[in-house]
Amino acid sequence: MADNKLTYTKAISELEEIVKSIENEDVEVDNLIEKVKRASFLIKYCKEKLRDTEKEVKQVLSSLEEEKAED
C-alpha cells in the first residue's frame, strides 16, 4: 500500500489485517518483524491523524464560539 495515499480508514483496516494474521499464526517468523514494523508505523500514523483532527475540530469550535460572542 502506498503511504502517500494512506488514509486513517485504510490504516486501521490494514492494522486489523495484521492483527488477525498474527493471531491466526498466519505469519511466518521470518516475516513477523516486517509486520510488526508496519503495524508500528500505522499506529503512529493513526495517532498523528487523530491529534491533527482534534486540533482542527478545536479550532473550528473556537471560531464558532468567537462568532457567537461577537453577535
Secondary structure, 3 states (H helix, E strand, C coil): CCHHHCCHHHHHHHHHHHHHHHHCCCCCHHHHHHHHHHHHHHHHHHHHHHHHHHHHHHHHHHHHHHHHHHC
